[in-house]
């Protein structure tokens, strides 16, 4: 009788554990490629911070914090941290309200010594590049990589981590910074024609999460790369 009860209890525990694991796995999300990165950036009102695990070649690398930054609202409202004022300031390598908000939020939410991966669309990508050059952030964290979509090159000094920039050929935004005539092609610049030439709005806002070519670049922006972040 005791053996039967123990067997029944063991079976119940196993079933419960499997069910719990399945529910946990179902909730798990990942950023495996540029499309995933763009979709996560588009979900943000401003920016989001996610604690995750980085895998490469299918092997666990370790814990990372993923910071996803969305693009500009295109407004001229000075109270809006993602306004055109922040775009102009970021594009000319100046401090801006969006950058200040991200710096402050990260210090509050991410423990010192952590590894960080940044992904950003448009203005979010500019702020990500500025973040990776901030002296305090570099001293406090290990910045592994910055992936941007539809973002100009920001010629900051001593940026930490790799930089990979994705650009649709019909998207004019990647050229709109102080670096236009000097080094806009820098930062492992990937330039692809996805059929949106002549339609800059779709090239800037739709291409990066719909065009199949972006699935071939991993979450670090490396072609045929194997980096993937579960969060």
Secondary structure, 3 states (H helix, E strand, C coil): CHHHHHHHHHHHHHHHHHHHHHHHHHHCCEECEHHHHHHHHHHCCCEEEEEEEEEECCEEEEEEEEEEECCCCCCCCCCCCCCHHHHHHHHCCCCCHHHHHHHHHHHHHCCCCCEEEEEEECHHHHHHHHHCCCHHHHHHCEEEEEEEECCCCCCCCCCCCEEEEEEECCCCHHHCCCCCCCCCCCCCEEEECCCCCCCHHHHHHCHHHHCHHHHHEECCCCECCCCEEEC
